[in-house]
């Protein structure tokens, strides 16, 4: 079929009638499918149930160094848990603190601490007239929610195939000392699945920010979340790269097992310089008397080491890959060549990013909901939920079954076609 923009008004009107009939039929099926959040499926959670059996009332609940995991203390986390999380991130264990169940909580606390107490002796951010963050877009809605919550001004930075626009980032941070940070998901980014290139990582490490307390929030959430064993992409360690340029304090790196073991009951960690970690621990000793060491012990006993993590992720990939391919195959089959959308095939992570014709995303999401398919809200992948082009839609294939995913994508494709025709007819009026 010709690209939609090449169709005459009469052809578009005929097509709209056909698509509207298909859409009414689809609504009559009474579907109830949800692709709104990147939740692990029941099958993924079930395959980790063995972690509940590695410790019980008869277990010796001591760490390798003899710490009683039932008691207070060991603020930085068990040494073996720090090693496990450090190995996942590719950093030494002495650069790691293992905290609670969610890396998002660590990020929130890190921003909050900077607001109220400053970073390494610099002025607390809440005493400044203006505080800004750079936000690669499309990006992770919960990152943007944190900075919006604290009243931090967010600046959109376009994403490219090799990461965010580094020319723009270098120019902005070097000239404006009110820019205090940037959100980054460097591997299989949320939602596009972009992997930062080696050159991009190096340019981040070499930044010359005007603000001494500028920090890169390096959320390495999907560092081991490959979909294809033969296409596993690795990126350089940002922390050691920063040391080369005298920027050892510039990065906070975050990671968790939330989509490796149990969502909401994993362990999370932050890696950074000695100075940054020392400052964090001063605050943590007031905030808590110690994180859940029994859960840390449980994870170490179950996974044992990085090889155990990698074996687990192969099992996850076997479950996730068919769902991702169901979406991509349907998009390729039904929308290629029509000129009404673009998408990337990710090789890891939890999302597929779709860019509709400008001005169509909200309409597509609303039509999908009316037909029984719930998507992430249009605009969610941009700060303040304002997509300037009303174009980007995040698809989360992980939770439904492959069959449900295929059915949901059929509805999605139909809604894309119908909304696009409506937009073209509106422009032709």
Buried (B, 14 or more C-beta within 10 A) or exposed (E): EEEBEEBEEEEBEEBBEEBBEBBEEBBEEEBEBBBBBBBBBEEBBEBBEEBEEBBEEEEEBBBEEEBEBEEEEBBBBBBBBBBBBBBBBBBBBEBBBBBBBBBBBBBBBBBBBBBEBBBBEBEBBBEBEEBBBBBBBBBBBBBBBBBBEBEBEBBBBEBBEBBBBBEBBBEBBBEBBBBBBBBBBBBBBBBBBBBBBEEBBBBBBBBEBEBBBBBBBBBBBBBBBBBEEEEBEEBBBBBBBBBEBEBBBBBBBBBBBBBBBBBEBBBBBBBBBEEBBEBBEEBBEEEEEBBBBBBBBBBBBBBBEBEBBBEBBEEBBBBBBBBBBBBBEBBEEBBEEBBBBBBBBBBBBBBBBBBBBEBBBBBBBBBBBEBBBBBBBBBBBBBEBEBEEBBBBBBBBBBBBBEBBBBBBBBBBBBBBBBBBBBBBEEEE
